[in-house]
């Protein structure tokens, strides 16, 4: 979690190789987690401007996957900056891209990389180890359904912020359809139901959020508060 150190090292990598798009993306992530959302946005947009999606889908699925992640990062940065309409537009555009080419990207990126290992010769004596550079660490394989779930969750959150509760609920329903154990989407939909004074459904969603792993103090607190609003003291 040393984001300042990460930014310094990614910058060094970029100075050595201006085509290392992943370094721009990861530097954007580091800025985002540091709360420097405008800088993060600039990094994600840089990646978006460098990669041609259709070409990447055919020739370099990893870059296509990276571009999708950059769009997701852009939407999250816009949301953090309070640019909710722009974030919704970014998310909806990315949803179209994933629907268009998700399976092709998945088939091109879901390959496992074996770690470096020693080999043994047929005579039983130990041969020289084969040294392979592992592919970039902390790169999550592209999962079409999970990406769609994240995008719909982010869109629903933005629409909640704009008080468009009907569409927010619809987006969060879709997020849960794509990922049934999506605790964040349950939490966000619970917040929408709470604002609609639908406390029964809000309690159900806050309980699902707890069931699927989000168990911080606020996760329990909001459910308690909702029970109280429903006169279930």
BANU-967573 format. One line per field, with one value per atom (N, C-alpha, C): residue number from 1; residue in one letter; chain; x, y, z. Coordinates in steps of 0.1 Angstrom, whole numbers, plus 5000, padded with zeros to 4 digits. Atoms other than C-alpha are relative to their C-alpha. Layout:
BEGIN
donu: [NUM;...]
torgu: [A;...]
fiti: [A;...]
east: [X;...]
north: [Y;...]
up: [Z;...]
END
This chain:
BEGIN
donu: [1;1;1;2;2;2;3;3;3;4;4;4;5;5;5;6;6;6;7;7;7;8;8;8;9;9;9;10;10;10;11;11;11;12;12;12;13;13;13;14;14;14;15;15;15;16;16;16;17;17;17;18;18;18;19;19;19;20;20;20;21;21;21;22;22;22;23;23;23;24;24;24;25;25;25;26;26;26;27;27;27;28;28;28;29;29;29;30;30;30;31;31;31;32;32;32;33;33;33;34;34;34;35;35;35;36;36;36;37;37;37;38;38;38;39;39;39;40;40;40;41;41;41;42;42;42;43;43;43;44;44;44;45;45;45;46;46;46;47;47;47;48;48;48;49;49;49;50;50;50;51;51;51;52;52;52;53;53;53;54;54;54;55;55;55;56;56;56;57;57;57;58;58;58;59;59;59;60;60;60;61;61;61;62;62;62;63;63;63;64;64;64;65;65;65;66;66;66;67;67;67;68;68;68;69;69;69;70;70;70;71;71;71;72;72;72;73;73;73;74;74;74;75;75;75;76;76;76;77;77;77;78;78;78;79;79;79;80;80;80;81;81;81;82;82;82;83;83;83;84;84;84;85;85;85;86;86;86;87;87;87;88;88;88;89;89;89;90;90;90;91;91;91;92;92;92;93;93;93;94;94;94;95;95;95;96;96;96;97;97;97;98;98;98;99;99;99;100;100;100;101;101;101;102;102;102;103;103;103;104;104;104;105;105;105;106;106;106;107;107;107;108;108;108;109;109;109;110;110;110;111;111;111;112;112;112;113;113;113;114;114;114;115;115;115;116;116;116;117;117;117;118;118;118;119;119;119;120;120;120;121;121;121;122;122;122;123;123;123;124;124;124;125;125;125;126;126;126;127;127;127;128;128;128;129;129;129;130;130;130;131;131;131;132;132;132;133;133;133;134;134;134;135;135;135;136;136;136;137;137;137;138;138;138;139;139;139;140;140;140;141;141;141;142;142;142;143;143;143;144;144;144;145;145;145;146;146;146;147;147;147;148;148;148;149;149;149;150;150;150;151;151;151;152;152;152;153;153;153;154;154;154;155;155;155;156;156;156;157;157;157;158;158;158;159;159;159;160;160;160;161;161;161;162;162;162;163;163;163;164;164;164;165;165;165;166;166;166;167;167;167;168;168;168;169;169;169;170;170;170;171;171;171;172;172;172;173;173;173;174;174;174;175;175;175;176;176;176;177;177;177;178;178;178;179;179;179;180;180;180;181;181;181;182;182;182;183;183;183;184;184;184;185;185;185;186;186;186;187;187;187;188;188;188;189;189;189;190;190;190;191;191;191;192;192;192;193;193;193;194;194;194;195;195;195;196;196;196;197;197;197;198;198;198;199;199;199;200;200;200;201;201;201;202;202;202;203;203;203;204;204;204;205;205;205;206;206;206;207;207;207;208;208;208;209;209;209;210;210;210;211;211;211;212;212;212;213;213;213;214;214;214;215;215;215;216;216;216;217;217;217;218;218;218;219;219;219;220;220;220;221;221;221;222;222;222;223;223;223;224;224;224;225;225;225;226;226;226;227;227;227;228;228;228;229;229;229;230;230;230;231;231;231;232;232;232;233;233;233]
torgu: [X;X;X;X;X;X;X;X;X;X;X;X;X;X;X;X;X;X;X;X;X;X;X;X;X;X;X;X;X;X;X;X;X;X;X;X;X;X;X;X;X;X;X;X;X;X;X;X;X;X;X;X;X;X;X;X;X;X;X;X;X;X;X;X;X;X;X;X;X;X;X;X;X;X;X;X;X;X;X;X;X;X;X;X;X;X;X;X;X;X;X;X;X;X;X;X;X;X;X;X;X;X;X;X;X;X;X;X;X;X;X;X;X;X;X;X;X;X;X;X;X;X;X;X;X;X;X;X;X;X;X;X;X;X;X;X;X;X;X;X;X;X;X;X;X;X;X;X;X;X;X;X;X;X;X;X;X;X;X;X;X;X;X;X;X;X;X;X;X;X;X;X;X;X;X;X;X;X;X;X;X;X;X;X;X;X;X;X;X;X;X;X;X;X;X;X;X;X;X;X;X;X;X;X;X;X;X;X;X;X;X;X;X;X;X;X;X;X;X;X;X;X;X;X;X;X;X;X;X;X;X;X;X;X;X;X;X;X;X;X;X;X;X;X;X;X;X;X;X;X;X;X;X;X;X;X;X;X;X;X;X;X;X;X;X;X;X;X;X;X;X;X;X;X;X;X;X;X;X;X;X;X;X;X;X;X;X;X;X;X;X;X;X;X;X;X;X;X;X;X;X;X;X;X;X;X;X;X;X;X;X;X;X;X;X;X;X;X;X;X;X;X;X;X;X;X;X;X;X;X;X;X;X;X;X;X;X;X;X;X;X;X;X;X;X;X;X;X;X;X;X;X;X;X;X;X;X;X;X;X;X;X;X;X;X;X;X;X;X;X;X;X;X;X;X;X;X;X;X;X;X;X;X;X;X;X;X;X;X;X;X;X;X;X;X;X;X;X;X;X;X;X;X;X;X;X;X;X;X;X;X;X;X;X;X;X;X;X;X;X;X;X;X;X;X;X;X;X;X;X;X;X;X;X;X;X;X;X;X;X;X;X;X;X;X;X;X;X;X;X;X;X;X;X;X;X;X;X;X;X;X;X;X;X;X;X;X;X;X;X;X;X;X;X;X;X;X;X;X;X;X;X;X;X;X;X;X;X;X;X;X;X;X;X;X;X;X;X;X;X;X;X;X;X;X;X;X;X;X;X;X;X;X;X;X;X;X;X;X;X;X;X;X;X;X;X;X;X;X;X;X;X;X;X;X;X;X;X;X;X;X;X;X;X;X;X;X;X;X;X;X;X;X;X;X;X;X;X;X;X;X;X;X;X;X;X;X;X;X;X;X;X;X;X;X;X;X;X;X;X;X;X;X;X;X;X;X;X;X;X;X;X;X;X;X;X;X;X;X;X;X;X;X;X;X;X;X;X;X;X;X;X;X;X;X;X;X;X;X;X;X;X;X;X;X;X;X;X;X;X;X;X;X;X;X;X;X;X;X;X;X;X;X;X;X;X;X;X;X;X;X;X;X;X;X;X;X;X;X;X;X;X;X;X;X;X;X;X;X;X;X;X;X;X;X;X;X;X;X;X;X;X;X;X;X;X;X;X;X;X;X;X;X;X;X;X;X;X;X]
fiti: [A;A;A;A;A;A;A;A;A;A;A;A;A;A;A;A;A;A;A;A;A;A;A;A;A;A;A;A;A;A;A;A;A;A;A;A;A;A;A;A;A;A;A;A;A;A;A;A;A;A;A;A;A;A;A;A;A;A;A;A;A;A;A;A;A;A;A;A;A;A;A;A;A;A;A;A;A;A;A;A;A;A;A;A;A;A;A;A;A;A;A;A;A;A;A;A;A;A;A;A;A;A;A;A;A;A;A;A;A;A;A;A;A;A;A;A;A;A;A;A;A;A;A;A;A;A;A;A;A;A;A;A;A;A;A;A;A;A;A;A;A;A;A;A;A;A;A;A;A;A;A;A;A;A;A;A;A;A;A;A;A;A;A;A;A;A;A;A;A;A;A;A;A;A;A;A;A;A;A;A;A;A;A;A;A;A;A;A;A;A;A;A;A;A;A;A;A;A;A;A;A;A;A;A;A;A;A;A;A;A;A;A;A;A;A;A;A;A;A;A;A;A;A;A;A;A;A;A;A;A;A;A;A;A;A;A;A;A;A;A;A;A;A;A;A;A;A;A;A;A;A;A;A;A;A;A;A;A;A;A;A;A;A;A;A;A;A;A;A;A;A;A;A;A;A;A;A;A;A;A;A;A;A;A;A;A;A;A;A;A;A;A;A;A;A;A;A;A;A;A;A;A;A;A;A;A;A;A;A;A;A;A;A;A;A;A;A;A;A;A;A;A;A;A;A;A;A;A;A;A;A;A;A;A;A;A;A;A;A;A;A;A;A;A;A;A;A;A;A;A;A;A;A;A;A;A;A;A;A;A;A;A;A;A;A;A;A;A;A;A;A;A;A;A;A;A;A;A;A;A;A;A;A;A;A;A;A;A;A;A;A;A;A;A;A;A;A;A;A;A;A;A;A;A;A;A;A;A;A;A;A;A;A;A;A;A;A;A;A;A;A;A;A;A;A;A;A;A;A;A;A;A;A;A;A;A;A;A;A;A;A;A;A;A;A;A;A;A;A;A;A;A;A;A;A;A;A;A;A;A;A;A;A;A;A;A;A;A;A;A;A;A;A;A;A;A;A;A;A;A;A;A;A;A;A;A;A;A;A;A;A;A;A;A;A;A;A;A;A;A;A;A;A;A;A;A;A;A;A;A;A;A;A;A;A;A;A;A;A;A;A;A;A;A;A;A;A;A;A;A;A;A;A;A;A;A;A;A;A;A;A;A;A;A;A;A;A;A;A;A;A;A;A;A;A;A;A;A;A;A;A;A;A;A;A;A;A;A;A;A;A;A;A;A;A;A;A;A;A;A;A;A;A;A;A;A;A;A;A;A;A;A;A;A;A;A;A;A;A;A;A;A;A;A;A;A;A;A;A;A;A;A;A;A;A;A;A;A;A;A;A;A;A;A;A;A;A;A;A;A;A;A;A;A;A;A;A;A;A;A;A;A;A;A;A;A;A;A;A;A;A;A;A;A;A;A;A;A;A;A;A;A;A;A;A;A;A;A;A;A;A;A;A;A;A;A;A;A;A;A;A;A;A;A;A;A;A;A;A;A;A;A;A;A;A;A;A;A;A]
east: [5008;5000;5008;4991;5030;4997;5004;5013;5010;4990;5039;5012;4989;5066;4996;5005;5045;5000;5000;5040;5014;4987;5077;5006;4995;5085;4993;5007;5058;5005;4995;5071;5014;4987;5106;4998;5003;5091;4996;5005;5073;5012;4989;5105;5009;4992;5122;4992;5009;5092;4987;5012;5066;4988;5010;5046;4995;5005;5041;4987;5013;5004;4996;5004;5000;5005;4994;5023;4992;5009;5001;4988;5012;4971;5002;4997;4987;5004;4997;5000;4987;5013;4964;4993;5005;4953;5006;4993;4979;4996;5005;4968;4986;5013;4932;4999;4999;4940;5006;4995;4959;4991;5010;4928;5003;4997;4944;4992;5009;4914;5002;4998;4922;5012;4989;4956;4997;5004;4941;4992;5008;4916;5009;4991;4944;5008;4993;4963;4991;5010;4932;4997;5003;4924;5012;4988;4960;5000;5001;4956;4989;5011;4923;5004;4996;4939;5011;4989;4968;4996;5004;4948;4988;5011;4926;4993;5007;4899;4999;5003;4889;5013;4988;4925;5006;4995;4934;4992;5008;4905;5006;4995;4920;5014;4986;4957;5006;4994;4963;4989;5011;4934;5004;4996;4954;4998;5002;4954;4986;5014;4917;4994;5004;4912;5005;4994;4935;4991;5008;4914;4987;5012;4882;5002;4997;4898;5003;4997;4910;4987;5013;4874;4993;5006;4862;5007;4993;4889;4996;5004;4879;4986;5013;4843;5000;4999;4853;5006;4994;4875;4990;5010;4847;4990;5009;4824;5006;4993;4849;5001;5000;4851;4986;5014;4813;4995;5004;4810;4991;5008;4781;4995;5005;4766;5011;4989;4800;5004;4996;4807;4990;5011;4773;5003;4997;4782;5012;4988;4816;4997;5004;4801;4992;5009;4774;5007;4992;4799;5009;4992;4821;4992;5009;4792;4998;5002;4786;5013;4988;4823;5001;4999;4822;4990;5011;4789;5005;4996;4805;5011;4988;4837;5005;4996;4838;5005;4996;4840;5013;4987;4868;5012;4989;4888;5003;4998;4882;5008;4993;4894;5014;4986;4925;5009;4992;4935;5001;5001;4926;5010;4989;4959;5008;4992;4978;5015;4986;5015;5007;4993;5037;5011;4988;5062;5013;4987;5099;5002;4998;5109;5012;4989;5138;4996;5004;5138;5010;4992;5152;5003;4996;5171;4996;5004;5162;5010;4990;5194;4998;5003;5181;5008;4992;5207;4992;5008;5193;5006;4995;5195;4999;5000;5199;4986;5013;5168;4996;5005;5147;4995;5004;5143;4991;5010;5111;4996;5006;5100;4985;5015;5065;4994;5007;5039;4997;5002;5030;4992;5008;5019;4988;5012;4986;4991;5009;4969;4989;5011;4935;4995;5005;4922;4987;5012;4894;4988;5012;4860;4988;5010;4832;4988;5012;4804;5004;4995;4825;5001;4999;4833;4986;5014;4796;4994;5005;4787;5005;4993;4812;4995;5004;4801;4985;5014;4764;4999;4999;4772;5004;4996;4791;4990;5010;4764;4988;5011;4737;5004;4995;4758;4999;5001;4760;4986;5014;4723;4994;5005;4716;5004;4995;4738;4992;5008;4717;4985;5014;4685;4991;5008;4674;4998;5000;4663;4994;5005;4643;5010;4990;4671;5012;4990;4696;4997;5004;4676;5001;4999;4675;5014;4986;4712;5006;4995;4719;4994;5006;4695;5009;4992;4716;5014;4987;4748;4999;5002;4734;4997;5002;4722;5013;4987;4757;5009;4992;4772;4992;5010;4749;5005;4994;4774;5006;4994;4780;4996;5003;4780;4999;5000;4787;4987;5012;4757;4988;5011;4734;5000;5000;4746;4995;5004;4741;4985;5015;4706;4992;5006;4698;4999;5000;4707;4989;5010;4684;4986;5013;4655;4998;5001;4662;4994;5004;4658;4986;5014;4625;4991;5007;4614;4995;5004;4611;5010;4991;4627;5001;5000;4618;5011;4990;4638;5014;4987;4666;5006;4995;4670;5005;4996;4671;5014;4988;4698;5012;4989;4719;5004;4997;4717;5008;4992;4729;5014;4986;4758;5008;4993;4768;5003;4998;4763;5012;4990;4787;5013;4987;4815;5004;4997;4813;4995;5004;4813;5007;4994;4826;4989;5010;4809;4988;5011;4789;4990;5009;4775;4990;5009;4760;4991;5007;4750;4988;5011;4729;4989;5011;4710;4992;5007;4703;4991;5008;4691;4988;5011;4669;4989;5010;4653;4993;5006;4647;4989;5010;4630;4988;5011;4608;4993;5006;4598;5003;4996;4616;5011;4990;4634;5006]
north: [4988;5000;5013;4989;5023;5007;4995;5042;5011;4991;5070;4993;5008;5044;4993;5007;5026;5010;4990;5059;5003;4998;5065;4989;5011;5031;4998;5000;5031;5011;4988;5065;4996;5005;5049;4990;5009;5021;5007;4993;5045;5008;4992;5066;4990;5009;5034;4994;5006;5022;5007;4992;5047;4991;5009;5017;4990;5009;5000;5005;4994;5008;4996;5005;4987;5009;4991;5010;5013;4988;5040;4997;5004;5021;4999;5002;5010;5013;4987;5045;5007;4994;5057;4994;5006;5031;5005;4995;5043;5014;4986;5079;4999;5001;5068;4996;5004;5050;5010;4989;5081;5011;4989;5102;5011;4990;5121;4997;5005;5115;5007;4993;5142;4994;5006;5127;4986;5013;5092;5000;4999;5103;5002;4997;5117;4987;5012;5084;4990;5009;5063;5004;4994;5086;4998;5002;5083;4986;5014;5045;4999;5001;5049;5006;4994;5072;4992;5007;5048;4987;5013;5016;5000;5001;5009;4987;5011;4986;4988;5010;4967;4993;5006;4961;4992;5007;4950;4987;5012;4925;4989;5010;4908;4995;5003;4910;4999;5000;4917;5001;5000;4907;5006;4994;4917;5015;4985;4953;5004;4997;4951;4999;5001;4939;5012;4988;4967;5012;4989;4992;5000;5001;4980;5004;4995;4984;5015;4985;5019;5007;4994;5028;4999;5001;5014;5010;4991;5034;5015;4987;5065;5003;4998;5061;5001;4999;5055;5014;4986;5087;5011;4990;5107;5000;5001;5094;5007;4994;5104;5015;4985;5139;5006;4995;5142;5002;4999;5140;4988;5012;5116;4997;5001;5122;4994;5005;5117;4986;5013;5086;4990;5009;5071;4998;5001;5078;4991;5008;5062;4985;5014;5031;4994;5005;5027;4997;5002;5030;4987;5012;5003;4988;5011;4980;4995;5004;4981;4993;5006;4973;4985;5013;4943;4991;5008;4930;4997;5002;4934;4990;5008;4916;4992;5006;4902;4985;5014;4865;4999;5000;4872;5004;4995;4891;4988;5010;4863;4988;5011;4836;5003;4996;4856;5002;4996;4865;4989;5010;4835;4988;5011;4816;5001;5000;4805;5000;4999;4812;4991;5008;4785;5008;4993;4798;4994;5006;4793;4987;5013;4757;4993;5008;4734;4988;5012;4705;4989;5011;4671;4992;5008;4652;4986;5014;4617;4991;5008;4605;5001;4998;4617;5011;4989;4644;5013;4987;4679;5008;4991;4700;5014;4986;4737;5006;4995;4756;5008;4992;4771;5013;4987;4808;5007;4993;4823;5012;4988;4858;4998;5001;4855;5013;4988;4878;5009;4989;4910;4995;5004;4903;5009;4993;4915;5005;4997;4914;4989;5010;4898;4996;5005;4876;5007;4993;4891;4991;5007;4879;5008;4992;4892;5003;4998;4887;5009;4991;4903;5014;4986;4933;5006;4995;4937;5004;4998;4934;5013;4988;4961;5012;4989;4984;5004;4997;4981;5005;4995;4986;5014;4986;5018;5009;4991;5031;5002;4999;5023;5010;4991;5042;5014;4987;5072;5005;4996;5072;5003;4997;5070;5014;4986;5101;5011;4990;5119;4999;5002;5107;4994;5007;5087;4986;5013;5058;4989;5011;5039;4994;5006;5035;4995;5006;5030;4986;5013;5001;4990;5009;4986;4997;5002;4990;4990;5009;4973;4986;5013;4945;4993;5006;4939;4996;5003;4940;4987;5012;4913;4988;5011;4892;4995;5004;4891;4994;5005;4883;4999;5002;4868;5003;4998;4873;5014;4986;4910;5008;4993;4924;5015;4985;4960;5004;4997;4959;4999;5001;4946;5012;4988;4974;5012;4988;5001;4999;5001;4987;5002;4998;4986;5015;4986;5023;5007;4995;5030;4997;5004;5011;5008;4992;5029;5014;4986;5063;5000;5001;5050;4996;5004;5040;4986;5014;5004;4992;5005;4992;4984;5015;4955;4995;5004;4952;5005;4995;4974;4991;5010;4950;4988;5013;4920;5003;4997;4937;5002;4998;4948;4987;5013;4913;4992;5007;4899;5005;4994;4924;4993;5007;4909;4986;5014;4874;4997;5002;4879;5006;4996;4893;5014;4986;4930;5002;5000;4931;5011;4989;4965;5006;4994;4986;5006;4993;5006;4990;5010;4974;4995;5004;4964;5012;4989;4999;5004;4996;5006;4990;5009;4974;5002;4996;4983;5012;4988;5017;4997;5003;5002;4993;5007;4978;5010;4990;5008;5008;4992;5028;4991;5009;4997;4996;5003;4997;4986;5013;4965;5002;4996;4977;4987]
up: [5000;5000;5000;5001;4995;4986;5013;4967;4994;5005;4965;4994;5005;4961;4986;5013;4934;4989;5010;4915;4995;5004;4915;4991;5008;4902;4986;5013;4875;4991;5008;4864;4994;5005;4861;4988;5011;4840;4987;5012;4817;4993;5005;4813;4991;5007;4800;4988;5010;4779;4999;5001;4767;4995;5006;4752;5011;4989;4786;5006;4996;4788;5014;4987;4819;5011;4990;4838;5002;4999;4830;5008;4993;4841;5015;4986;4874;5007;4993;4881;5003;4998;4876;5013;4988;4902;5013;4988;4926;5004;4997;4922;5006;4995;4927;5015;4986;4960;5009;4992;4971;5001;4999;4966;4990;5010;4937;4987;5010;4914;4987;5012;4888;4992;5006;4882;4995;5004;4881;4987;5012;4855;4988;5012;4833;4996;5003;4835;4993;5006;4826;4986;5013;4797;4991;5008;4785;4994;5005;4783;4989;5010;4765;4986;5013;4739;4993;5006;4733;4994;5004;4727;4991;5009;4697;5003;4994;4710;4989;5010;4678;4996;5004;4668;5011;4989;4703;5002;4999;4704;4991;5010;4673;5003;4999;4680;5014;4986;4717;5010;4991;4739;5014;4987;4770;5000;5001;4758;5000;5000;4751;5015;4986;4787;5008;4994;4799;4997;5004;4780;5008;4992;4797;5014;4986;4831;5001;5000;4821;5000;5001;4812;5014;4987;4846;5010;4992;4863;4998;5004;4844;5007;4995;4855;5015;4985;4892;5004;4997;4891;4998;5003;4875;5012;4988;4903;5012;4988;4930;4999;5002;4915;4999;5000;4916;4986;5014;4878;4996;5001;4879;4986;5013;4845;4991;5008;4829;5003;4996;4849;4994;5006;4838;4985;5015;4801;4998;5001;4806;5002;4996;4823;4989;5010;4797;4987;5012;4768;5002;4997;4785;5000;5000;4790;4986;5014;4752;4995;5005;4746;5005;4994;4770;4994;5006;4755;4985;5014;4720;4999;5002;4726;5013;4987;4762;4998;5001;4752;4992;5008;4726;5009;4991;4753;5010;4990;4778;4995;5006;4754;4997;5003;4746;5012;4988;4782;5010;4989;4803;4998;5001;4800;5012;4988;4830;4997;5002;4833;5011;4991;4849;5006;4994;4875;4996;5003;4869;5009;4992;4880;4994;5004;4879;4992;5007;4854;5003;4997;4858;4987;5012;4830;5002;5000;4820;5008;4993;4837;5015;4985;4871;5006;4994;4875;4998;5002;4880;4989;5011;4849;5004;4997;4847;5001;4999;4859;4988;5011;4831;5006;4994;4839;4991;5008;4826;5008;4993;4834;5001;4998;4849;4994;5005;4833;5012;4989;4852;5011;4988;4887;5002;4996;4901;4988;5011;4867;5001;4998;4872;4986;5012;4844;4996;5005;4823;5003;4998;4835;4996;5006;4814;5010;4990;4841;5011;4989;4868;4996;5005;4847;4998;5002;4838;5014;4987;4875;5006;4994;4885;4993;5008;4857;5004;4996;4866;5014;4986;4903;5000;5000;4896;4994;5006;4873;5009;4990;4899;5011;4990;4925;4996;5005;4903;4999;5002;4896;5014;4987;4933;5005;4996;4939;4993;5007;4913;5003;4995;4931;4990;5010;4901;5005;4993;4923;4992;5009;4897;4991;5008;4873;5008;4991;4901;5004;4996;4913;4988;5011;4878;4997;5003;4873;5011;4989;4907;4999;5002;4899;4989;5010;4868;5005;4994;4888;5007;4993;4910;4991;5009;4881;4994;5005;4868;5010;4989;4902;5012;4989;4928;5014;4987;4956;5001;5001;4949;5012;4987;4984;4998;5002;4972;4993;5007;4948;5010;4990;4976;5010;4991;4999;4993;5007;4973;4997;5003;4964;5013;4987;5001;5004;4997;5004;4991;5009;4974;5007;4994;4991;5012;4987;5024;4996;5004;5006;4994;5004;4991;5011;4988;5026;4999;5001;5015;5009;4990;5047;5000;5001;5042;4990;5010;5010;5004;4996;5024;5010;4990;5054;4993;5008;5030;4993;5008;5009;5010;4991;5039;5007;4994;5053;4989;5011;5019;4999;5000;5020;5011;4989;5054;4997;5003;5042;4990;5010;5013;5003;4995;5033;5004;4996;5039;5015;4986;5077;5009;4992;5088;5009;4990;5115;4993;5007;5090;4993;5006;5074;5010;4989;5107;5004;4995;5116;4991;5009;5084;5002;4998;5090;5013;4987;5126;4998;5002;5116;4992;5009;5089;5008;4992;5114;5009;4991;5137;4993;5008;5109;4997;5002;5103;5012;4987;5140;5005;4995;5146;5010;4990;5177;5007]
END
